[in-house]
Amino acid sequence: MDLLTRVHAQNLVDWARDKPEVVVLSADLTSSTEIDLFRDTYPKRFFSMGMAEQNMMSFAGGLAREGFFPFVHTFAVFMYRRALDQISMSIAYPNLPVRMFGFLPGITTPGGVTHQAIDDIAVLRAIPNMTLLECGDATDVESVLDVAQAVNGPVYVRMLRGEIPRLFDAGEPLRLNQARVLSTGSDITLLSTGICTEEAMRATSVLQSRGVSIQHLHVSTLKPFSDPTVLEALAQPRYGVITMENHSIIGGLGTAVAELMAEHGIARKLVRIGLKDTYAHGASRDYLMHEYGLDALALVRQVETLLNTSLKIDEGDLAAVRLIAVHSSAKAEAL
């Protein structure tokens, strides 16, 4: 598995070179959201708005009305919590092409509850006209700009930064409302999103070696959620469906899947892996994923429950976990 550094930083500069109408906004987190290189390369197309997210979102709406394409960057938790009214009224209601990049989604930060966006998908799924995307690897990060820019309306992206893996072929970009089929099988359908896909991949190979047939789909589009491939996969498994997300199990991928299954009369057991109606505390990502049951071993245990058997798999049997230091040269700071 390749590990890449600051993918968004260079990609945004290269992608925007021939797009003068694309402007970038920061809320005093410029290097922390990897837009310092854009600032230095295109200073006249960069706006530092300070720690004033509500004003930034209204300002972005105004720019969009004048024909620009604002690419707004801040930590996810500050985007939707502090500026929800402005997102709703200044951007979503008039259906303006503002692209919002929320960094440190879920428990990817040791900053604790003040910095962990654990319900952003739940909140923003309910906003009319909003498109929701989530990146799971470097290929998703590299291709999400084209996908977001093609949407006629506001887009919110759960973005990755720092050191991130390449899980998917660079020649197979993220596509709107199309899941990636990572494996096929008939016992269990597994849908994962964001950083949970890497954890799921750590487990699926050993599960399959123990005779469990798994259909694994990586979901990058959380709204709209009408991919026929997903619907077909939900109806197929012998034992049930599992969702896996770096988010509350309330309102995110698990809820979207539940809604789809209910609407189409799919009678299958559904298990939702994610934060179970709780806040998380501050610690490393790997610790938190294990502590709150979002990692590969948690998936194995849920599979065992669905199959009503013990597969005798422990952490040592799983693919090696990729440990990344909380403090790294690829990140401006740990938060």
C-alpha positions as CSV (number, residue, x, y, z in Angstrom):
1,M,0.0,0.0,0.0
2,D,1.4,3.4,-1.0
3,L,1.4,6.2,1.5
4,L,1.1,9.7,0.1
5,T,1.7,13.1,1.8
6,R,-0.4,16.3,1.4
7,V,-2.2,15.0,-1.6
8,H,-4.9,17.8,-1.7
9,A,-2.3,20.6,-1.5
10,Q,-0.6,20.0,-4.8
11,N,-3.7,18.5,-6.5
12,L,-5.7,21.6,-5.9
13,V,-3.0,23.9,-7.3
14,D,-2.7,21.8,-10.5
15,W,-6.4,21.3,-10.9
16,A,-7.3,25.0,-10.5
17,R,-4.5,26.3,-12.8
18,D,-6.8,26.9,-15.8
19,K,-9.9,27.7,-13.7
20,P,-9.6,31.4,-12.8
21,E,-13.2,31.4,-11.5
22,V,-12.2,29.0,-8.7
23,V,-11.4,30.8,-5.5
24,V,-10.3,29.4,-2.1
25,L,-11.4,30.5,1.3
26,S,-9.8,29.7,4.7
27,A,-11.0,30.2,8.3
28,D,-7.6,30.7,9.8
29,L,-6.6,27.1,9.2
30,T,-4.7,27.5,6.0
31,S,-1.8,25.1,6.4
32,S,-4.0,22.8,8.5
33,T,-6.3,22.3,5.5
34,E,-3.4,22.1,3.0
35,I,-4.2,25.3,1.1
36,D,-1.1,27.2,1.9
37,L,0.4,26.2,-1.5
38,F,-2.7,27.5,-3.2
39,R,-2.3,30.8,-1.3
40,D,1.3,31.1,-2.3
41,T,0.6,30.2,-6.0
42,Y,-2.6,32.2,-6.6
43,P,-2.6,34.9,-3.9
44,K,-5.3,36.9,-5.7
45,R,-7.7,34.0,-5.6
46,F,-7.2,33.2,-1.9
47,F,-9.2,34.8,0.9
48,S,-8.3,34.4,4.6
49,M,-11.5,35.1,6.5
50,G,-10.2,34.6,10.0
51,M,-12.0,32.6,12.7
52,A,-15.4,33.8,11.4
53,E,-17.0,30.8,9.8
54,Q,-20.5,32.2,9.6
55,N,-19.2,35.3,7.7
56,M,-17.1,33.0,5.5
57,M,-20.1,31.0,4.4
58,S,-22.2,34.0,3.6
59,F,-19.2,35.5,1.8
60,A,-18.9,32.3,-0.2
61,G,-22.6,32.5,-1.1
62,G,-22.0,36.1,-2.4
63,L,-19.0,35.0,-4.5
64,A,-21.1,32.2,-6.0
65,R,-23.8,34.6,-7.0
66,E,-21.2,36.7,-8.9
67,G,-20.1,33.7,-10.9
68,F,-17.2,32.4,-8.9
69,F,-16.8,28.9,-7.5
70,P,-15.8,29.2,-3.9
71,F,-13.9,26.3,-2.4
72,V,-14.2,26.7,1.3
73,H,-11.8,25.0,3.7
74,T,-11.9,24.5,7.4
75,F,-12.2,21.7,10.0
76,A,-15.5,19.9,9.4
77,V,-16.8,20.5,12.9
78,F,-16.5,24.3,12.5
79,M,-18.1,24.3,9.1
80,Y,-21.5,22.8,9.9
81,R,-21.8,23.5,13.6
82,R,-21.0,27.1,13.6
83,A,-22.4,28.2,10.3
84,L,-25.4,25.9,9.7
85,D,-27.8,28.8,9.3
86,Q,-25.5,30.5,6.7
87,I,-25.0,27.2,4.9
88,S,-28.8,26.7,4.7
89,M,-29.9,30.2,3.9
90,S,-27.0,31.7,2.0
91,I,-25.9,28.6,0.0
92,A,-28.3,25.7,0.0
93,Y,-31.6,27.6,-0.3
94,P,-30.5,29.5,-3.4
95,N,-28.7,26.3,-4.6
96,L,-25.3,28.0,-5.2
97,P,-22.2,26.1,-6.3
98,V,-20.1,26.4,-3.1
99,R,-17.8,23.5,-2.4
100,M,-17.2,22.9,1.3
101,F,-14.1,20.9,2.4
102,G,-14.4,19.7,5.9
103,F,-11.2,18.3,7.4
104,L,-10.8,16.0,10.4
105,P,-14.1,14.2,10.0
106,G,-15.2,11.9,12.9
107,I,-12.5,10.6,15.1
108,T,-9.5,11.4,12.9
109,T,-8.4,14.1,15.4
110,P,-7.2,13.7,19.0
111,G,-8.8,17.0,19.8
112,G,-11.8,15.5,21.5
113,V,-15.5,16.6,21.2
114,T,-14.7,20.2,20.3
115,H,-12.9,19.1,17.1
116,Q,-14.7,15.8,16.2
117,A,-17.4,16.0,13.5
118,I,-19.4,12.9,14.4
119,D,-22.8,14.0,13.2
120,D,-22.0,16.2,10.1
121,I,-23.5,13.7,7.6
122,A,-26.6,13.4,9.7
123,V,-27.1,17.1,9.8
124,L,-26.2,18.0,6.3
125,R,-28.1,15.0,4.7
126,A,-31.2,16.9,5.8
127,I,-30.4,20.1,4.0
128,P,-32.1,20.3,0.6
129,N,-30.0,20.7,-2.5
130,M,-26.9,19.4,-0.6
131,T,-24.5,16.8,-2.1
132,L,-22.4,14.9,0.3
133,L,-19.1,13.2,-0.6
134,E,-16.5,11.4,1.6
135,C,-12.9,10.5,0.6
136,G,-11.4,7.2,1.6
137,D,-8.0,7.3,0.1
138,A,-5.6,9.3,-2.1
139,T,-7.4,8.4,-5.3
140,D,-10.7,9.7,-3.9
141,V,-8.9,12.9,-2.8
142,E,-7.3,13.4,-6.3
143,S,-10.6,12.9,-8.1
144,V,-13.1,14.6,-5.8
145,L,-12.5,18.1,-7.2
146,D,-13.8,17.1,-10.6
147,V,-16.8,15.4,-9.1
148,A,-17.7,18.3,-6.8
149,Q,-17.2,20.9,-9.6
150,A,-19.6,19.0,-11.9
151,V,-22.5,19.3,-9.3
152,N,-24.9,22.1,-10.0
153,G,-25.3,23.2,-6.4
154,P,-23.6,23.0,-3.0
155,V,-21.3,20.2,-2.1
156,Y,-19.8,19.1,1.2
157,V,-16.8,16.9,1.2
158,R,-15.4,14.9,4.2
159,M,-11.7,15.4,3.4
160,L,-8.5,13.6,4.3
161,R,-5.2,15.3,4.9
162,G,-1.6,14.6,5.9
163,E,-0.4,11.0,5.2
164,I,-3.1,9.0,3.4
165,P,-3.0,5.6,1.7
166,R,-3.7,4.8,-1.9
167,L,-6.3,1.9,-1.6
168,F,-7.8,2.2,-5.1
169,D,-6.3,2.3,-8.6
170,A,-5.3,5.9,-9.6
171,G,-6.9,5.3,-13.0
172,E,-10.3,4.6,-11.4
173,P,-11.5,7.9,-10.0
174,L,-14.3,8.6,-7.6
175,R,-17.7,8.9,-9.4
176,L,-20.8,10.6,-8.2
177,N,-23.4,8.2,-6.7
178,Q,-21.4,5.1,-7.7
179,A,-19.9,2.8,-5.1
180,R,-16.6,0.9,-5.7
181,V,-17.0,-2.8,-5.7
182,L,-14.0,-4.1,-3.8
183,S,-15.1,-7.8,-3.5
184,T,-18.0,-10.0,-4.4
185,G,-19.8,-12.6,-2.2
186,S,-23.1,-14.0,-1.1
187,D,-22.9,-14.4,2.7
188,I,-22.6,-10.7,3.8
189,T,-22.9,-7.3,2.1
190,L,-20.5,-4.8,3.7
191,L,-20.7,-1.1,2.9
192,S,-17.9,1.1,4.3
193,T,-17.0,4.7,3.8
194,G,-14.1,7.1,4.6
195,I,-11.3,5.7,6.8
196,C,-13.4,2.7,7.7
197,T,-12.8,1.2,4.3
198,E,-9.1,0.7,5.0
199,E,-10.1,-1.1,8.3
200,A,-12.6,-3.2,6.5
201,M,-10.0,-4.2,3.9
202,R,-7.8,-5.3,6.8
203,A,-10.4,-7.8,7.8
204,T,-12.1,-9.0,4.6
205,S,-9.2,-11.0,3.2
206,V,-8.9,-13.1,6.4
207,L,-12.6,-13.4,6.7
208,Q,-12.8,-14.8,3.1
209,S,-9.9,-17.1,3.9
210,R,-12.1,-18.6,6.7
211,G,-14.9,-19.3,4.2
212,V,-17.0,-16.1,4.6
213,S,-18.2,-14.8,1.3
214,I,-18.3,-11.0,1.4
215,Q,-19.5,-8.4,-1.0
216,H,-17.6,-5.2,0.0
217,L,-18.6,-1.8,-1.4
218,H,-16.8,1.5,-0.7
219,V,-19.3,4.3,-0.6
220,S,-18.1,7.8,-1.5
221,T,-21.4,9.5,-2.2
222,L,-23.7,9.8,0.9
223,K,-26.2,12.0,-0.8
224,P,-27.7,11.3,-3.3
225,F,-27.9,7.7,-2.3
226,S,-29.6,5.8,-5.1
227,D,-26.8,3.8,-6.7
228,P,-28.4,0.6,-8.3
229,T,-25.3,-1.3,-7.5
230,V,-25.8,-0.7,-3.8
231,L,-29.5,-1.6,-4.0
232,E,-28.7,-4.9,-5.7
233,A,-26.0,-5.7,-3.2
234,L,-28.3,-5.1,-0.2
235,A,-30.8,-7.7,-1.5
236,Q,-28.2,-10.5,-2.1
237,P,-26.6,-11.6,1.2
238,R,-27.6,-14.8,3.0
239,Y,-26.9,-13.6,6.5
240,G,-27.2,-9.8,6.5
241,V,-25.8,-6.3,5.8
242,I,-23.1,-4.5,7.7
243,T,-22.3,-0.7,7.4
244,M,-19.1,0.8,8.7
245,E,-18.6,4.5,9.2
246,N,-16.5,7.1,11.0
247,H,-19.6,8.8,12.2
248,S,-22.6,8.3,14.6
249,I,-24.7,5.3,13.5
250,I,-27.6,7.8,13.7
251,G,-28.1,9.7,10.5
252,G,-25.1,8.6,8.5
253,L,-24.4,5.7,6.1
254,G,-26.2,3.2,8.4
255,T,-29.3,5.2,8.4
256,A,-29.2,5.8,4.6
257,V,-28.9,2.1,4.1
258,A,-31.7,1.4,6.5
259,E,-34.0,3.8,4.6
260,L,-33.1,2.3,1.3
261,M,-33.8,-1.2,2.5
262,A,-37.1,-0.2,4.1
263,E,-38.3,1.7,1.0
264,H,-37.5,-1.3,-1.2
265,G,-38.8,-4.0,1.1
266,I,-35.5,-5.7,1.6
267,A,-35.8,-8.0,4.5
268,R,-32.3,-8.5,5.7
269,K,-30.6,-8.1,9.1
270,L,-28.7,-4.8,9.3
271,V,-25.7,-4.2,11.6
272,R,-24.4,-0.6,11.9
273,I,-20.8,-0.1,12.9
274,G,-20.0,3.4,14.1
275,L,-20.2,5.6,17.1
276,K,-23.2,4.4,19.1
277,D,-24.9,7.6,20.3
278,T,-21.8,8.7,22.1
279,Y,-19.1,11.4,22.0
280,A,-15.5,10.3,21.8
281,H,-12.6,11.6,23.8
282,G,-9.2,12.8,22.7
283,A,-6.7,10.1,21.6
284,S,-5.0,8.8,18.5
285,R,-7.1,7.6,15.6
286,D,-6.1,4.0,16.0
287,Y,-6.9,4.0,19.7
288,L,-10.3,5.6,19.2
289,M,-11.3,3.2,16.4
290,H,-10.5,0.3,18.6
291,E,-12.0,1.8,21.8
292,Y,-15.3,2.6,20.0
293,G,-15.5,-0.5,17.8
294,L,-14.8,1.0,14.4
295,D,-11.8,-1.1,13.5
296,A,-11.1,-4.3,11.6
297,L,-11.5,-6.5,14.7
298,A,-14.9,-4.9,15.5
299,L,-16.0,-5.9,12.0
300,V,-14.8,-9.5,12.5
301,R,-16.8,-9.7,15.8
302,Q,-20.0,-8.5,14.1
303,V,-19.5,-11.0,11.3
304,E,-19.2,-13.8,13.8
305,T,-22.4,-12.6,15.5
306,L,-24.3,-12.6,12.1
307,L,-23.0,-16.1,11.3
308,N,-23.5,-17.3,14.9
309,T,-20.1,-18.8,15.0
310,S,-16.5,-18.2,16.2
311,L,-14.0,-17.7,13.4
312,K,-11.1,-17.7,15.9
313,I,-9.6,-14.5,14.4
314,D,-7.7,-12.1,16.6
315,E,-5.7,-8.9,15.9
316,G,-2.6,-10.9,15.0
317,D,-4.5,-12.5,12.1
318,L,-5.5,-9.2,10.5
319,A,-3.5,-7.2,8.0
320,A,-1.1,-4.9,9.7
321,V,-2.5,-1.7,11.0
322,R,-1.0,1.4,9.5
323,L,0.3,3.5,12.4
324,I,0.8,7.2,11.9
325,A,2.2,9.5,14.4
326,V,-0.2,12.1,15.9
327,H,2.5,14.7,15.2
328,S,3.8,14.6,11.7
329,S,5.7,16.7,9.2
330,A,2.7,16.3,7.0
331,K,0.4,18.1,9.4
332,A,0.7,21.6,10.8
333,E,-0.4,20.4,14.2
334,A,-2.2,17.4,15.8
335,L,-5.6,19.1,15.9
